[in-house]
């Protein structure tokens, strides 16, 4: 999977998508970032901490797969944004943030088609 192209395709889905990036398990950004012209709400250091926590939570979800199946995505809604996390391959995750008005089902279905 070509991650830069994936992130570009995600931005094409809807203008409400603020951020789309792929991170590896070393918490290094592999591709993507903030949409051009969009103001960053979170400092990079806090984003990395958040991604690190996402990996921990994702590994916890994987522990439960024998009972409830493999996780597909995670969604958190904050006061200012929504944040979606998808597990990709080889210990990489896709992190997307959107405006609050983004249609969850539309985005989730489009992302699942892309990955």
Backbone atoms as SQL, in Angstrom:
CREATE TABLE atoms (id INTEGER PRIMARY KEY, chain TEXT, resi INTEGER, resn TEXT, atom TEXT, x REAL, y REAL, z REAL);
INSERT INTO atoms VALUES
  (1, 'A', 1, 'UNK', 'N', 0.839, -1.177, 0.000),
  (2, 'A', 1, 'UNK', 'CA', 0.000, 0.000, 0.000),
  (3, 'A', 1, 'UNK', 'C', 0.891, 1.250, 0.000),
  (4, 'A', 2, 'UNK', 'N', 0.597, 2.188, -0.861),
  (5, 'A', 2, 'UNK', 'CA', 1.342, 3.442, -0.958),
  (6, 'A', 2, 'UNK', 'C', 0.662, 4.466, -0.052),
  (7, 'A', 3, 'UNK', 'N', 1.301, 4.774, 1.055),
  (8, 'A', 3, 'UNK', 'CA', 0.664, 5.564, 2.104),
  (9, 'A', 3, 'UNK', 'C', 0.440, 7.027, 1.737),
  (10, 'A', 4, 'UNK', 'N', 1.359, 7.646, 1.003),
  (11, 'A', 4, 'UNK', 'CA', 1.137, 9.045, 0.599),
  (12, 'A', 4, 'UNK', 'C', -0.103, 9.144, -0.281),
  (13, 'A', 5, 'UNK', 'N', -0.233, 8.215, -1.219),
  (14, 'A', 5, 'UNK', 'CA', -1.407, 8.228, -2.094),
  (15, 'A', 5, 'UNK', 'C', -2.677, 7.963, -1.290),
  (16, 'A', 6, 'UNK', 'N', -2.600, 7.079, -0.318),
  (17, 'A', 6, 'UNK', 'CA', -3.749, 6.810, 0.546),
  (18, 'A', 6, 'UNK', 'C', -4.197, 8.095, 1.239),
  (19, 'A', 7, 'UNK', 'N', -3.267, 8.829, 1.810),
  (20, 'A', 7, 'UNK', 'CA', -3.619, 10.070, 2.515),
  (21, 'A', 7, 'UNK', 'C', -4.217, 11.095, 1.557),
  (22, 'A', 8, 'UNK', 'N', -3.667, 11.209, 0.358),
  (23, 'A', 8, 'UNK', 'CA', -4.232, 12.127, -0.642),
  (24, 'A', 8, 'UNK', 'C', -5.653, 11.718, -0.997),
  (25, 'A', 9, 'UNK', 'N', -5.877, 10.429, -1.171),
  (26, 'A', 9, 'UNK', 'CA', -7.223, 9.934, -1.494),
  (27, 'A', 9, 'UNK', 'C', -8.202, 10.219, -0.365),
  (28, 'A', 10, 'UNK', 'N', -7.732, 10.147, 0.860),
  (29, 'A', 10, 'UNK', 'CA', -8.590, 10.431, 2.012),
  (30, 'A', 10, 'UNK', 'C', -8.999, 11.902, 2.014),
  (31, 'A', 11, 'UNK', 'N', -8.058, 12.797, 1.749),
  (32, 'A', 11, 'UNK', 'CA', -8.395, 14.222, 1.698),
  (33, 'A', 11, 'UNK', 'C', -9.417, 14.513, 0.599),
  (34, 'A', 12, 'UNK', 'N', -9.404, 13.722, -0.472),
  (35, 'A', 12, 'UNK', 'CA', -10.360, 13.912, -1.567),
  (36, 'A', 12, 'UNK', 'C', -11.783, 13.513, -1.185),
  (37, 'A', 13, 'UNK', 'N', -11.952, 12.750, -0.126),
  (38, 'A', 13, 'UNK', 'CA', -13.288, 12.282, 0.277),
  (39, 'A', 13, 'UNK', 'C', -14.179, 13.440, 0.682),
  (40, 'A', 14, 'UNK', 'N', -13.644, 14.362, 1.489),
  (41, 'A', 14, 'UNK', 'CA', -14.482, 15.441, 2.021),
  (42, 'A', 14, 'UNK', 'C', -13.592, 16.559, 2.553),
  (43, 'A', 15, 'UNK', 'N', -14.030, 17.790, 2.366),
  (44, 'A', 15, 'UNK', 'CA', -13.283, 18.963, 2.852),
  (45, 'A', 15, 'UNK', 'C', -13.249, 19.040, 4.375),
  (46, 'A', 16, 'UNK', 'N', -14.123, 18.298, 5.059),
  (47, 'A', 16, 'UNK', 'CA', -14.146, 18.315, 6.522),
  (48, 'A', 16, 'UNK', 'C', -13.029, 17.481, 7.146),
  (49, 'A', 17, 'UNK', 'N', -12.289, 16.759, 6.324),
  (50, 'A', 17, 'UNK', 'CA', -11.157, 15.979, 6.835),
  (51, 'A', 17, 'UNK', 'C', -9.983, 16.935, 7.035),
  (52, 'A', 18, 'UNK', 'N', -9.549, 17.058, 8.269),
  (53, 'A', 18, 'UNK', 'CA', -8.501, 18.000, 8.660),
  (54, 'A', 18, 'UNK', 'C', -7.105, 17.390, 8.585),
  (55, 'A', 19, 'UNK', 'N', -7.008, 16.110, 8.931),
  (56, 'A', 19, 'UNK', 'CA', -5.713, 15.464, 9.137),
  (57, 'A', 19, 'UNK', 'C', -5.835, 14.012, 8.726),
  (58, 'A', 20, 'UNK', 'N', -4.844, 13.521, 8.009),
  (59, 'A', 20, 'UNK', 'CA', -4.770, 12.099, 7.659),
  (60, 'A', 20, 'UNK', 'C', -3.293, 11.729, 7.606),
  (61, 'A', 21, 'UNK', 'N', -2.889, 10.801, 8.465),
  (62, 'A', 21, 'UNK', 'CA', -1.478, 10.416, 8.511),
  (63, 'A', 21, 'UNK', 'C', -1.339, 8.957, 8.912),
  (64, 'A', 22, 'UNK', 'N', -0.272, 8.358, 8.432),
  (65, 'A', 22, 'UNK', 'CA', 0.069, 6.979, 8.767),
  (66, 'A', 22, 'UNK', 'C', 1.304, 7.020, 9.664),
  (67, 'A', 23, 'UNK', 'N', 1.242, 6.248, 10.753),
  (68, 'A', 23, 'UNK', 'CA', 2.349, 6.154, 11.709),
  (69, 'A', 23, 'UNK', 'C', 2.765, 4.700, 11.862),
  (70, 'A', 24, 'UNK', 'N', 4.066, 4.488, 12.071),
  (71, 'A', 24, 'UNK', 'CA', 4.532, 3.138, 12.377),
  (72, 'A', 24, 'UNK', 'C', 4.597, 2.952, 13.889),
  (73, 'A', 25, 'UNK', 'N', 4.943, 1.755, 14.315),
  (74, 'A', 25, 'UNK', 'CA', 4.943, 1.441, 15.748),
  (75, 'A', 25, 'UNK', 'C', 6.059, 2.157, 16.520),
  (76, 'A', 26, 'UNK', 'N', 6.992, 2.784, 15.805),
  (77, 'A', 26, 'UNK', 'CA', 8.016, 3.609, 16.459),
  (78, 'A', 26, 'UNK', 'C', 7.516, 5.046, 16.631),
  (79, 'A', 27, 'UNK', 'N', 6.257, 5.259, 16.330),
  (80, 'A', 27, 'UNK', 'CA', 5.585, 6.554, 16.432),
  (81, 'A', 27, 'UNK', 'C', 6.221, 7.574, 15.478),
  (82, 'A', 28, 'UNK', 'N', 6.657, 7.073, 14.328),
  (83, 'A', 28, 'UNK', 'CA', 7.185, 7.930, 13.271),
  (84, 'A', 28, 'UNK', 'C', 6.104, 8.121, 12.223),
  (85, 'A', 29, 'UNK', 'N', 5.921, 9.368, 11.785),
  (86, 'A', 29, 'UNK', 'CA', 4.956, 9.620, 10.721),
  (87, 'A', 29, 'UNK', 'C', 5.553, 9.126, 9.413),
  (88, 'A', 30, 'UNK', 'N', 4.848, 8.223, 8.753),
  (89, 'A', 30, 'UNK', 'CA', 5.305, 7.622, 7.512),
  (90, 'A', 30, 'UNK', 'C', 4.793, 8.409, 6.311),
  (91, 'A', 31, 'UNK', 'N', 3.593, 8.979, 6.438),
  (92, 'A', 31, 'UNK', 'CA', 2.979, 9.706, 5.327),
  (93, 'A', 31, 'UNK', 'C', 1.878, 10.610, 5.857),
  (94, 'A', 32, 'UNK', 'N', 1.533, 11.599, 5.035),
  (95, 'A', 32, 'UNK', 'CA', 0.382, 12.441, 5.339),
  (96, 'A', 32, 'UNK', 'C', 0.678, 13.551, 6.316),
  (97, 'A', 33, 'UNK', 'N', -0.406, 14.128, 6.829),
  (98, 'A', 33, 'UNK', 'CA', -0.302, 15.229, 7.772),
  (99, 'A', 33, 'UNK', 'C', -1.567, 16.062, 7.753),
  (100, 'A', 34, 'UNK', 'N', -1.418, 17.326, 8.062),
  (101, 'A', 34, 'UNK', 'CA', -2.552, 18.241, 8.139),
  (102, 'A', 34, 'UNK', 'C', -2.905, 18.740, 6.732),
  (103, 'A', 35, 'UNK', 'N', -4.187, 18.936, 6.482),
  (104, 'A', 35, 'UNK', 'CA', -4.630, 19.475, 5.194),
  (105, 'A', 35, 'UNK', 'C', -4.071, 20.897, 5.033),
  (106, 'A', 36, 'UNK', 'N', -3.633, 21.222, 3.824),
  (107, 'A', 36, 'UNK', 'CA', -3.124, 22.568, 3.552),
  (108, 'A', 36, 'UNK', 'C', -4.200, 23.591, 3.876),
  (109, 'A', 37, 'UNK', 'N', -3.785, 24.642, 4.577),
  (110, 'A', 37, 'UNK', 'CA', -4.701, 25.718, 4.909),
  (111, 'A', 37, 'UNK', 'C', -5.486, 25.523, 6.192),
  (112, 'A', 38, 'UNK', 'N', -5.313, 24.369, 6.838),
  (113, 'A', 38, 'UNK', 'CA', -6.029, 24.081, 8.085),
  (114, 'A', 38, 'UNK', 'C', -5.092, 24.355, 9.260),
  (115, 'A', 39, 'UNK', 'N', -5.612, 25.032, 10.258),
  (116, 'A', 39, 'UNK', 'CA', -4.816, 25.357, 11.447),
  (117, 'A', 39, 'UNK', 'C', -4.692, 24.127, 12.349),
  (118, 'A', 40, 'UNK', 'N', -3.479, 23.832, 12.767),
  (119, 'A', 40, 'UNK', 'CA', -3.225, 22.730, 13.685),
  (120, 'A', 40, 'UNK', 'C', -3.752, 23.084, 15.073),
  (121, 'A', 41, 'UNK', 'N', -4.486, 22.161, 15.681),
  (122, 'A', 41, 'UNK', 'CA', -5.015, 22.378, 17.023),
  (123, 'A', 41, 'UNK', 'C', -4.114, 21.789, 18.104),
  (124, 'A', 42, 'UNK', 'N', -3.332, 20.779, 17.748),
  (125, 'A', 42, 'UNK', 'CA', -2.527, 20.042, 18.728),
  (126, 'A', 42, 'UNK', 'C', -1.051, 20.138, 18.340),
  (127, 'A', 43, 'UNK', 'N', -0.165, 20.456, 19.282),
  (128, 'A', 43, 'UNK', 'CA', 1.276, 20.457, 18.974),
  (129, 'A', 43, 'UNK', 'C', 1.744, 19.057, 18.562),
  (130, 'A', 44, 'UNK', 'N', 2.769, 19.010, 17.734),
  (131, 'A', 44, 'UNK', 'CA', 3.301, 17.732, 17.233),
  (132, 'A', 44, 'UNK', 'C', 3.683, 16.795, 18.371),
  (133, 'A', 45, 'UNK', 'N', 4.248, 17.316, 19.446),
  (134, 'A', 45, 'UNK', 'CA', 4.655, 16.459, 20.568),
  (135, 'A', 45, 'UNK', 'C', 3.445, 15.768, 21.206),
  (136, 'A', 46, 'UNK', 'N', 2.330, 16.462, 21.289),
  (137, 'A', 46, 'UNK', 'CA', 1.114, 15.875, 21.861),
  (138, 'A', 46, 'UNK', 'C', 0.491, 14.891, 20.877),
  (139, 'A', 47, 'UNK', 'N', 0.577, 15.198, 19.590),
  (140, 'A', 47, 'UNK', 'CA', 0.088, 14.253, 18.576),
  (141, 'A', 47, 'UNK', 'C', 0.841, 12.936, 18.690),
  (142, 'A', 48, 'UNK', 'N', 2.159, 12.996, 18.839),
  (143, 'A', 48, 'UNK', 'CA', 2.957, 11.766, 18.968),
  (144, 'A', 48, 'UNK', 'C', 2.573, 10.983, 20.221),
  (145, 'A', 49, 'UNK', 'N', 2.362, 11.677, 21.317),
  (146, 'A', 49, 'UNK', 'CA', 1.929, 11.019, 22.548),
  (147, 'A', 49, 'UNK', 'C', 0.573, 10.345, 22.339),
  (148, 'A', 50, 'UNK', 'N', -0.315, 11.019, 21.656),
  (149, 'A', 50, 'UNK', 'CA', -1.638, 10.469, 21.372),
  (150, 'A', 50, 'UNK', 'C', -1.549, 9.232, 20.473),
  (151, 'A', 51, 'UNK', 'N', -0.673, 9.288, 19.479),
  (152, 'A', 51, 'UNK', 'CA', -0.483, 8.134, 18.587),
  (153, 'A', 51, 'UNK', 'C', 0.096, 6.958, 19.366),
  (154, 'A', 52, 'UNK', 'N', 1.028, 7.234, 20.253),
  (155, 'A', 52, 'UNK', 'CA', 1.591, 6.170, 21.098),
  (156, 'A', 52, 'UNK', 'C', 0.487, 5.490, 21.911),
  (157, 'A', 53, 'UNK', 'N', -0.390, 6.287, 22.493),
  (158, 'A', 53, 'UNK', 'CA', -1.513, 5.736, 23.252),
  (159, 'A', 53, 'UNK', 'C', -2.468, 4.960, 22.347),
  (160, 'A', 54, 'UNK', 'N', -2.619, 5.409, 21.103),
  (161, 'A', 54, 'UNK', 'CA', -3.471, 4.694, 20.146),
  (162, 'A', 54, 'UNK', 'C', -2.943, 3.293, 19.885),
  (163, 'A', 55, 'UNK', 'N', -1.625, 3.156, 19.771),
  (164, 'A', 55, 'UNK', 'CA', -1.040, 1.826, 19.580),
  (165, 'A', 55, 'UNK', 'C', -1.300, 0.937, 20.791),
  (166, 'A', 56, 'UNK', 'N', -1.172, 1.496, 21.976),
  (167, 'A', 56, 'UNK', 'CA', -1.432, 0.714, 23.194),
  (168, 'A', 56, 'UNK', 'C', -2.885, 0.248, 23.216),
  (169, 'A', 57, 'UNK', 'N', -3.810, 1.169, 22.949),
  (170, 'A', 57, 'UNK', 'CA', -5.237, 0.800, 22.945),
  (171, 'A', 57, 'UNK', 'C', -5.539, -0.215, 21.845),
  (172, 'A', 58, 'UNK', 'N', -4.896, -0.032, 20.682),
  (173, 'A', 58, 'UNK', 'CA', -5.155, -0.962, 19.582),
  (174, 'A', 58, 'UNK', 'C', -4.687, -2.368, 19.956),
  (175, 'A', 59, 'UNK', 'N', -3.533, -2.477, 20.574),
  (176, 'A', 59, 'UNK', 'CA', -3.038, -3.791, 20.997),
  (177, 'A', 59, 'UNK', 'C', -3.957, -4.426, 22.030),
  (178, 'A', 60, 'UNK', 'N', -4.566, -3.617, 22.882),
  (179, 'A', 60, 'UNK', 'CA', -5.550, -4.138, 23.843),
  (180, 'A', 60, 'UNK', 'C', -6.766, -4.675, 23.103),
  (181, 'A', 61, 'UNK', 'N', -7.217, -3.956, 22.087),
  (182, 'A', 61, 'UNK', 'CA', -8.367, -4.428, 21.295),
  (183, 'A', 61, 'UNK', 'C', -8.059, -5.762, 20.617),
  (184, 'A', 62, 'UNK', 'N', -6.844, -5.905, 20.126),
  (185, 'A', 62, 'UNK', 'CA', -6.452, -7.146, 19.444),
  (186, 'A', 62, 'UNK', 'C', -6.496, -8.329, 20.410),
  (187, 'A', 63, 'UNK', 'N', -6.192, -8.095, 21.683),
  (188, 'A', 63, 'UNK', 'CA', -6.258, -9.172, 22.681),
  (189, 'A', 63, 'UNK', 'C', -7.658, -9.777, 22.791),
  (190, 'A', 64, 'UNK', 'N', -8.679, -9.023, 22.447),
  (191, 'A', 64, 'UNK', 'CA', -10.065, -9.485, 22.584),
  (192, 'A', 64, 'UNK', 'C', -10.613, -10.137, 21.325),
  (193, 'A', 65, 'UNK', 'N', -9.802, -10.241, 20.263),
  (194, 'A', 65, 'UNK', 'CA', -10.325, -10.711, 18.982),
  (195, 'A', 65, 'UNK', 'C', -10.855, -12.142, 19.024),
  (196, 'A', 66, 'UNK', 'N', -10.314, -12.996, 19.885),
  (197, 'A', 66, 'UNK', 'CA', -10.817, -14.374, 19.969),
  (198, 'A', 66, 'UNK', 'C', -12.259, -14.424, 20.458),
  (199, 'A', 67, 'UNK', 'N', -12.672, -13.409, 21.179),
  (200, 'A', 67, 'UNK', 'CA', -14.027, -13.398, 21.735),
  (201, 'A', 67, 'UNK', 'C', -15.004, -12.559, 20.913),
  (202, 'A', 68, 'UNK', 'N', -14.525, -11.419, 20.410),
  (203, 'A', 68, 'UNK', 'CA', -15.465, -10.521, 19.730),
  (204, 'A', 68, 'UNK', 'C', -15.052, -10.163, 18.305),
  (205, 'A', 69, 'UNK', 'N', -13.973, -10.752, 17.824),
  (206, 'A', 69, 'UNK', 'CA', -13.518, -10.490, 16.463),
  (207, 'A', 69, 'UNK', 'C', -12.471, -9.384, 16.424),
  (208, 'A', 70, 'UNK', 'N', -11.856, -9.252, 15.274),
  (209, 'A', 70, 'UNK', 'CA', -10.796, -8.252, 15.094),
  (210, 'A', 70, 'UNK', 'C', -11.384, -6.846, 15.033),
  (211, 'A', 71, 'UNK', 'N', -10.690, -5.884, 15.608),
  (212, 'A', 71, 'UNK', 'CA', -11.166, -4.502, 15.533),
  (213, 'A', 71, 'UNK', 'C', -11.023, -3.957, 14.114),
  (214, 'A', 72, 'UNK', 'N', -11.940, -3.077, 13.732),
  (215, 'A', 72, 'UNK', 'CA', -11.894, -2.462, 12.407),
  (216, 'A', 72, 'UNK', 'C', -11.429, -1.013, 12.472),
  (217, 'A', 73, 'UNK', 'N', -11.939, -0.285, 13.437),
  (218, 'A', 73, 'UNK', 'CA', -11.567, 1.116, 13.599),
  (219, 'A', 73, 'UNK', 'C', -11.947, 1.559, 15.002),
  (220, 'A', 74, 'UNK', 'N', -11.444, 2.717, 15.386),
  (221, 'A', 74, 'UNK', 'CA', -11.839, 3.335, 16.658),
  (222, 'A', 74, 'UNK', 'C', -12.197, 4.785, 16.359),
  (223, 'A', 75, 'UNK', 'N', -13.166, 5.297, 17.098),
  (224, 'A', 75, 'UNK', 'CA', -13.625, 6.673, 16.915),
  (225, 'A', 75, 'UNK', 'C', -13.735, 7.355, 18.264),
  (226, 'A', 76, 'UNK', 'N', -13.182, 8.551, 18.343),
  (227, 'A', 76, 'UNK', 'CA', -13.348, 9.384, 19.540),
  (228, 'A', 76, 'UNK', 'C', -13.848, 10.745, 19.076),
  (229, 'A', 77, 'UNK', 'N', -14.872, 11.242, 19.758),
  (230, 'A', 77, 'UNK', 'CA', -15.367, 12.578, 19.445),
  (231, 'A', 77, 'UNK', 'C', -15.016, 13.504, 20.598),
  (232, 'A', 78, 'UNK', 'N', -14.375, 14.600, 20.252),
  (233, 'A', 78, 'UNK', 'CA', -13.982, 15.620, 21.217),
  (234, 'A', 78, 'UNK', 'C', -14.866, 16.852, 21.017),
  (235, 'A', 79, 'UNK', 'N', -14.666, 17.867, 21.801),
  (236, 'A', 79, 'UNK', 'CA', -15.463, 19.086, 21.663),
  (237, 'A', 79, 'UNK', 'C', -15.201, 19.812, 20.343),
  (238, 'A', 80, 'UNK', 'N', -14.000, 19.648, 19.778),
  (239, 'A', 80, 'UNK', 'CA', -13.641, 20.391, 18.568),
  (240, 'A', 80, 'UNK', 'C', -13.481, 19.539, 17.319),
  (241, 'A', 81, 'UNK', 'N', -13.189, 18.260, 17.472),
  (242, 'A', 81, 'UNK', 'CA', -12.940, 17.386, 16.315),
  (243, 'A', 81, 'UNK', 'C', -13.426, 15.966, 16.594),
  (244, 'A', 82, 'UNK', 'N', -13.429, 15.165, 15.523),
  (245, 'A', 82, 'UNK', 'CA', -13.578, 13.712, 15.641),
  (246, 'A', 82, 'UNK', 'C', -12.245, 13.110, 15.223),
  (247, 'A', 83, 'UNK', 'N', -11.890, 11.983, 15.844),
  (248, 'A', 83, 'UNK', 'CA', -10.632, 11.315, 15.509),
  (249, 'A', 83, 'UNK', 'C', -10.895, 9.838, 15.262),
  (250, 'A', 84, 'UNK', 'N', -10.489, 9.368, 14.103),
  (251, 'A', 84, 'UNK', 'CA', -10.670, 7.977, 13.688),
  (252, 'A', 84, 'UNK', 'C', -9.301, 7.315, 13.617),
  (253, 'A', 85, 'UNK', 'N', -9.231, 6.059, 14.042),
  (254, 'A', 85, 'UNK', 'CA', -7.994, 5.289, 13.957),
  (255, 'A', 85, 'UNK', 'C', -8.296, 3.953, 13.287),
  (256, 'A', 86, 'UNK', 'N', -7.502, 3.612, 12.286),
  (257, 'A', 86, 'UNK', 'CA', -7.623, 2.342, 11.568),
  (258, 'A', 86, 'UNK', 'C', -6.270, 1.639, 11.612),
  (259, 'A', 87, 'UNK', 'N', -6.284, 0.337, 11.864),
  (260, 'A', 87, 'UNK', 'CA', -5.051, -0.444, 11.812),
  (261, 'A', 87, 'UNK', 'C', -4.809, -0.821, 10.359),
  (262, 'A', 88, 'UNK', 'N', -3.595, -0.635, 9.896),
  (263, 'A', 88, 'UNK', 'CA', -3.260, -1.006, 8.532),
  (264, 'A', 88, 'UNK', 'C', -2.490, -2.319, 8.560),
  (265, 'A', 89, 'UNK', 'N', -1.319, -2.347, 8.004),
  (266, 'A', 89, 'UNK', 'CA', -0.513, -3.559, 7.957),
  (267, 'A', 89, 'UNK', 'C', 0.828, -3.303, 8.628),
  (268, 'A', 90, 'UNK', 'N', 1.522, -4.349, 8.966),
  (269, 'A', 90, 'UNK', 'CA', 2.893, -4.238, 9.475),
  (270, 'A', 90, 'UNK', 'C', 3.020, -3.206, 10.594),
  (271, 'A', 91, 'UNK', 'N', 2.155, -3.285, 11.571),
  (272, 'A', 91, 'UNK', 'CA', 2.223, -2.386, 12.728),
  (273, 'A', 91, 'UNK', 'C', 2.172, -0.909, 12.356),
  (274, 'A', 92, 'UNK', 'N', 1.256, -0.574, 11.475),
  (275, 'A', 92, 'UNK', 'CA', 1.029, 0.823, 11.125),
  (276, 'A', 92, 'UNK', 'C', -0.431, 1.165, 11.378),
  (277, 'A', 93, 'UNK', 'N', -0.666, 2.426, 11.766),
  (278, 'A', 93, 'UNK', 'CA', -2.039, 2.879, 11.944),
  (279, 'A', 93, 'UNK', 'C', -2.270, 4.135, 11.115),
  (280, 'A', 94, 'UNK', 'N', -3.509, 4.299, 10.737),
  (281, 'A', 94, 'UNK', 'CA', -3.975, 5.474, 10.020),
  (282, 'A', 94, 'UNK', 'C', -4.768, 6.315, 11.006),
  (283, 'A', 95, 'UNK', 'N', -4.386, 7.574, 11.150),
  (284, 'A', 95, 'UNK', 'CA', -5.072, 8.490, 12.059),
  (285, 'A', 95, 'UNK', 'C', -5.702, 9.593, 11.217),
  (286, 'A', 96, 'UNK', 'N', -6.993, 9.807, 11.431),
  (287, 'A', 96, 'UNK', 'CA', -7.737, 10.824, 10.686),
  (288, 'A', 96, 'UNK', 'C', -8.471, 11.697, 11.684),
  (289, 'A', 97, 'UNK', 'N', -8.418, 13.006, 11.481),
  (290, 'A', 97, 'UNK', 'CA', -9.274, 13.882, 12.280),
  (291, 'A', 97, 'UNK', 'C', -10.141, 14.694, 11.328),
  (292, 'A', 98, 'UNK', 'N', -11.364, 14.974, 11.785),
  (293, 'A', 98, 'UNK', 'CA', -12.337, 15.676, 10.960),
  (294, 'A', 98, 'UNK', 'C', -13.042, 16.752, 11.773),
  (295, 'A', 99, 'UNK', 'N', -13.752, 17.589, 11.064),
  (296, 'A', 99, 'UNK', 'CA', -14.653, 18.530, 11.720),
  (297, 'A', 99, 'UNK', 'C', -15.792, 17.724, 12.337),
  (298, 'A', 100, 'UNK', 'N', -16.482, 18.315, 13.292),
  (299, 'A', 100, 'UNK', 'CA', -17.561, 17.612, 13.996),
  (300, 'A', 100, 'UNK', 'C', -18.718, 17.228, 13.080),
  (301, 'A', 101, 'UNK', 'N', -18.935, 17.971, 12.014),
  (302, 'A', 101, 'UNK', 'CA', -20.057, 17.699, 11.124),
  (303, 'A', 101, 'UNK', 'C', -19.851, 16.546, 10.160),
  (304, 'A', 102, 'UNK', 'N', -18.681, 15.942, 10.155),
  (305, 'A', 102, 'UNK', 'CA', -18.392, 14.837, 9.235),
  (306, 'A', 102, 'UNK', 'C', -19.318, 13.670, 9.503),
  (307, 'A', 103, 'UNK', 'N', -19.850, 13.088, 8.437),
  (308, 'A', 103, 'UNK', 'CA', -20.710, 11.908, 8.529),
  (309, 'A', 103, 'UNK', 'C', -19.830, 10.689, 8.828),
  (310, 'A', 104, 'UNK', 'N', -19.971, 10.127, 10.016),
  (311, 'A', 104, 'UNK', 'CA', -19.129, 8.998, 10.438),
  (312, 'A', 104, 'UNK', 'C', -19.214, 7.829, 9.477),
  (313, 'A', 105, 'UNK', 'N', -20.431, 7.409, 9.146),
  (314, 'A', 105, 'UNK', 'CA', -20.603, 6.228, 8.299),
  (315, 'A', 105, 'UNK', 'C', -20.024, 6.436, 6.912),
  (316, 'A', 106, 'UNK', 'N', -20.209, 7.617, 6.350),
  (317, 'A', 106, 'UNK', 'CA', -19.644, 7.911, 5.038),
  (318, 'A', 106, 'UNK', 'C', -18.130, 7.747, 5.076),
  (319, 'A', 107, 'UNK', 'N', -17.497, 8.374, 6.058),
  (320, 'A', 107, 'UNK', 'CA', -16.040, 8.309, 6.143),
  (321, 'A', 107, 'UNK', 'C', -15.555, 6.884, 6.388),
  (322, 'A', 108, 'UNK', 'N', -16.145, 6.207, 7.335),
  (323, 'A', 108, 'UNK', 'CA', -15.712, 4.847, 7.669),
  (324, 'A', 108, 'UNK', 'C', -15.825, 3.929, 6.462),
  (325, 'A', 109, 'UNK', 'N', -16.952, 3.977, 5.764),
  (326, 'A', 109, 'UNK', 'CA', -17.143, 3.122, 4.586),
  (327, 'A', 109, 'UNK', 'C', -16.135, 3.437, 3.487),
  (328, 'A', 110, 'UNK', 'N', -15.865, 4.712, 3.249),
  (329, 'A', 110, 'UNK', 'CA', -14.892, 5.094, 2.212),
  (330, 'A', 110, 'UNK', 'C', -13.478, 4.640, 2.598),
  (331, 'A', 111, 'UNK', 'N', -13.127, 4.790, 3.868),
  (332, 'A', 111, 'UNK', 'CA', -11.785, 4.383, 4.312),
  (333, 'A', 111, 'UNK', 'C', -11.622, 2.871, 4.189),
  (334, 'A', 112, 'UNK', 'N', -12.624, 2.125, 4.600),
  (335, 'A', 112, 'UNK', 'CA', -12.547, 0.663, 4.494),
  (336, 'A', 112, 'UNK', 'C', -12.372, 0.246, 3.038),
  (337, 'A', 113, 'UNK', 'N', -13.018, 0.942, 2.113),
  (338, 'A', 113, 'UNK', 'CA', -12.834, 0.644, 0.686),
  (339, 'A', 113, 'UNK', 'C', -11.398, 0.932, 0.239),
  (340, 'A', 114, 'UNK', 'N', -10.823, 2.010, 0.764),
  (341, 'A', 114, 'UNK', 'CA', -9.466, 2.397, 0.354),
  (342, 'A', 114, 'UNK', 'C', -8.385, 1.475, 0.912),
  (343, 'A', 115, 'UNK', 'N', -8.610, 0.985, 2.131),
  (344, 'A', 115, 'UNK', 'CA', -7.547, 0.187, 2.737),
  (345, 'A', 115, 'UNK', 'C', -7.779, -1.284, 2.486);
